[in-house]
């Protein structure tokens, strides 16, 4: 449980590994990320330390390791060996050290800590903010409630798909595929992360072509399908692309968060009221080692302060390396307010190898339907075609929320039965 810090401070917790004294190492961490360095310097008075220094508030020792998790030349030069003690350390930081500066907040809670010579493992685990600090940053412009309003999906999961092939389609080919996906009954369609503004389908052409198809569908059916155009680029270009989406009455832009950075996404959030679909591609480089990088709780906290509306969490029983509990925990983080006071929840986007058969495991893991359930092959490769693929996913979610086993529901629903027979065998 993460206790709320006092109104003038925020907390971060870390998992650390070190062959040295835990109290000493934790104190070095606090000093390094506030007013200290390896030796006390001129001007670092007791009064300054009292006002500006981070403080260690808790150390919970964990099971040690006989071997170091990461190489460390600093310790090797000192011929320091194990056992390697592990602990969960909580550090409290003064808000005045940071102000309303997201990039600096990230540098304070992470920064040089990963390079400390005293540790053979360090991972930023959680960030906890007081309400008065959190409210000074951006919040989602739409989040869960606004996305439901824009798509007309009042309840149940939002069902979406990804444009495939990933790259190579012309603007007109993409628009034709979007028209087909709209007709299949989707709520949401997104670009792939590797397709932003390519020469064969530049956004200046692709946005009008795709949105013309979306508007034709809406005029014919009344259904407003949300399309997330990948506008990942340098900041000014992203703002221009967002304006182009808005001119065509689009509602959503997708951004590869890690490669654009906090400042670019903050600027984009201030300049547009589009839904911002946050894609986390590359997050594995920051997270896959259990004693290095950053956990999803801390990661999504920082990005929610930038004002994103959706966050990718990968998929239960999916094709990527994360286990199901990590995926479920990430989804729970997204739908948990950072503080009390207002609704800043974001919509968790499940993707990677999702199909009708993973609906049950997803619902069991998260316990609710405030999810964006993205399926590529599970829709486009369905033996009955894309419309049958979408129908099979909706049938699966209807069954699991009614506590009906999928194999029972499939006895009377052909699309679900085809999906279980086809994908169940291949999986």
N, C-alpha and C positions, 0 to 999 in steps of 0.2 A: 504494500500500500504506500502511496506517495502522499505525504502530508503537505498541505499548502504552506509555503514559506511566509514569513512576515511581509507586509506590503512594500518594504524597501529593499527586499532581497529576492533572489530566485535560486533554485536548487538544481544541481545536476548530480546524477549518480554514475559511478564508473565500476566496471569490473577490471581489477588489476592483478598482475602477477609479478612477483619480485622475489629475489633471494634475500632482500634486505628487510630491515625493520619496517613493519607496515605503517606505524604512526609517523615515522620519519618520512617515508615516501609520500604518504598522503599530504603531509605538511609541505613538502616540496611542490607537489601538484598545485596546491592552493596558492602558494607564493608565486610560482611560475606564471599562473594565469591571472595574477592581479598585480601587486606592486613589488614583487620580489624577484630575485635572480639567485645564482648559486652562492652569492656572498652579499651581505648587507652593504648598501652603498650610501654615499653621502646624500643627505636629504630624505632618506627613508626613516623618518622619525617615528617614535611610538604613536604620536598623534595621527600621523598620516596612515600608519598601519591600522589603527583603530577605525579610521574612516573608510579606507579603501581596500584593505586586504580581504581576500576570500578566506573563509574559515572551514575547517573540517568539522562536520557535525555528527558523523557516524562512521564507524568502521565495523563491518561484519565479516569476520574471517570465515573463509570457505575451505573446502578440502584442498590440500596442497598437491602439487604435481612433482614427480621425480625429475622431469626434464623441462627445459624452457620451451614455451610455445613459439617464440621468435628468436632469431639470432641477435646478439648484442655485443658489439665490439668493445663498448665502454666497459662492460663487466668482464669481458675476456682479458682486456689489458690489465685488469686488477686481479685476475685469477680468482674471481668470485664465482662460486658454484652453488648448487641447490642444497637442500630442497627449495622449491620455488613456491612461496606462499601466495595464496590467492585470497582476495577480499572484495567485498562490495563497499565502496567508499562514497559517502555523500558530502558534497562541498556546497557551501552557501556563498553566493556572490552578491556584492552590492549593485543594485540597479543603476546607481549613479555612475558606475564605471562604464556603462554601456549606452544608456539612453535608448531612444527609439532608432536603433541601428541594427538591422537584422544581420548584415554581413559581419559586423563586429561581435554581435551576440554569438554567432557561430564560431568565430575565431576564439572567443573567450572560453566557451565550453569544450572546444576541441583544440584546434591550433597545435602548438608545439608539444602538447602532452604526448602525442604518439611517438615522438622522437626522444623522450626522456631516457637518459642512460640508465636510470635506476630500475626500469621496468622491462620485463620480457613479454609483456602482454598488457594491452590497455584498450578498453572498449567503452565508449560513451553509451550508457544504457538508457537513462531517462532524463527528461527536462521537466521541471515543475515550476509554473509561473503563478504569481499572485494576480488577482483579477485586475487591479489597477494598472499593472504593467502590461498584461495581455491586451487590454482594451485600447491601448495606444497604437497597436499595430493593425494591419489590415485584417479583415475577416472575409470569408467566402462571400462573393456577391450573390450566390444562389444556393450552393450546398445541396442538401438532399431535398428540402422543401421546394426550392426554386427550380431544380431540375425536373421534379415531378410536375410542377405547374407548366413548364415550357413544353414538356412532352405529352402532357395530358394523361400520364400514368399515375393515378391517384393511389394505387396500392399494388402490392406484388412486386416482383423484381422487374427492373428494366432490362429488356433483352436486346443485346447489340451484337454487331459483327465488325470485322476488320476487312478493309478492302484488300483483296488478294487477286492477282499477284501483288507482292509488296511494292515493286517498282516495275516500270516498263510500259504501263498502260498510258495511252494518250489522254488528254483532257476529255475528249468525246467518249472514248472507251470507258473511262472512269465514270462519267455521267450515266452511261448506259447501264453499267454495273450497279450504280447507286439506285437507279430507277427500278432495277430488278430486285434489289434488296428491300427497297421501300415496299414494293408490291408483295414481298414475302411476309410482311407484317412486323418488321423490326421497329423498335423504339429509338435506336441509336446506331450510328455508323461512324467509324473512325478510320483515319489514315493510319498506315503502319508508321512506326517511328523512323524508319529509314527513307521514307518518302515525304519530303517537305516541299522544295521548290525546284524540282528537276527540270532539265531542259526539255524533256519530252512531254511534260505536263506542268508548266509553270502555274503558280497559284493565280496569277493575273488572268489566266484562261480557265483554269480548273474550277475556281470558286464560282464564277458565273454559270459555267456549264452544269456543274453539280447542283447548284441551288435552283436552276431552272427546272431540273428533274424533280427536286424535292417539292417545289411549289406546285408543279403539275399534279403530283401525288396528293398534296394537301387539298388542292382545289377539287380533286375528284373524290376524295374520301373523308376530308376533314381532319386527317391525321397529320400532325406536325412531327416529322422525324428529325431528330437532332443529329447533325453531322459535325464531327470534330475534325476540322482541317488542321493538319500539322504545319504550324507556322514557325517552327524552331529556326532561329536565325539570329543575327545580331539585333540589338534592341530596336533601332529605328525601323528596320525592315519588318520586325514582328508587329510593330504598331501600324505600319501601312497595311500589312496583311489583315490584321484585326479589323481595320476600318473597311477593307474590301469585303470581308465577311458580313459586317453590319449593313453595308450598302445593299447587299443581296438578301437581306433579311435572314441571314444565318444567326445561329445562337451560341456557337461553341467554337473554341480554338484549343488545339492540343499543343503542349509544349514539352519537350524533353528537358526536364527540370535540371538534371545534373550538368548539362552542357551549356545551358543558358545562364545559370547562376541566379542567386537571390536578387541581385540588383535589377537584372533585366526583367525578371518576373514581377517584382514589385512595381517597376515602371509600367509594365503592361497592365497590371491590375488597376493602377490609377488611371490609365488612359482608355479603358474599355469596360463595358458592363457585360461583355460576353461571359458565358460559362468557361472557366479555365480547366481543361482536362489535363491533370498533371501525370505525365508518364515518367516512371522512375528508372528507365533503362540505364544500366550501369550501376545500379544500387548494389548488385552482387559484389562488385569490387570493394565496396565499403562495408559489407555486412557478412560475407560468408564465413570468414574466420571467427570462431567464437570468442577470441581474445584480441580482436583488432577491429577498428572501425567504429561503426555506429549502429545501434539498434533501430528498428523501425519506429518505435515510440518517439525517440528523440528526433529522428529524421523527419517524420511527418509533423511533429510539433513546429519545427523551423519552417517547413513549407506552408503550413496553415497560417503562420504569421505573415507569409507573403501574399495570402489571399486566394489560394487555389480552391476549386470546388470539388474536384474528383481526385482520388489518389489510387494508383494501381497497387494491388496487393498480391499479384500472381493468382494461382488457382489451386483449390483443393484437388488432390489426386491429379495434379497437372504435370506438365512436361519439364518443369524446371527443378532445381536442386532443393528448394525449400521444403521442409516437412509440413504436414497439414496443420499442426499446431501453430507454427510460425505464421502461416497464411491466416488462420483464424484470429490469432492475436493481433495481427496487423489490421484486419478488418474491424476488430473491436476498438482498436485505437482510433480509427477514423470516425467512428460513430460515438465516441466519448468526448463531450465538451472539454476543452483545455482547462477551463475554469467555470465557475457558475457565472450567472449574470446575463448571458445571451447564448443563442444557438449558433455555434461555429462548427458544427459537425460537417464532415465532407463525405461524399458518396464513395464507398469502396468499390473499385473496379476489379472484378475477378476475370482473369484471362489465362491463357496458356493451357491448351489441351482440354478446354471445357466443352461439354456436350450434355445431352439430356441425362446421361447416367451419372454425372457428377453433381446434379442438383441436390440429390438427397444428402450426400456428404457435406455439401456447402451449407445447407440449411441446418443440419445437425451441428456443424461447427460454429455457426454464428447465431442461430436461433431467431432470425428475423429475415425480412425480405427487403430491407433497405439496401439493396445491392444493385450494381450494374454488372450483369452477367454476360460477358463477351465470349462469343464462340465463332471461330473461323471455320475450320474443317468440320466441326460438329453441325454446322448449318450448310455450308457449301458442298460438303461431300456426302450429305444424307442421300441415300439411294432414291428417295422420292423427290429430290430437288430442294432448293433453298426454302421454299414455303413450308414444305413438310418438315425440314429441319427446325425452323422457328416454331412450328406447331408442336413438334416433339418436346422441345424445351419448355414451352408453356404447359403442356400436359404433365411433364415431370414435376414442375414446380407446384401445379395445382394438386397433384397427388401427394407430394411430401408435406405440404402445408395442411392437407386434410388427413395426414397420418395414414396414408394408403401406400403400401409397398409398390414400387415401380412395376414389378412383374405382374402384380394383380391389376393395376391400372392399364397396363399394356394389353391385357386380354380383350379390352373393348376399344382400344385406341390404336389404330393402325400405324400412325406416324411414330408413336412412342415405341411400339413393338418393333418396327423396322430399325429404329435407332439402336435399341438394345441388342437386336440380332446382329446388326452390322458393326457398330462401334464396340460393342461388348466383346465380340470375337477378336477384333483388331487390337483392342486394349489389353 
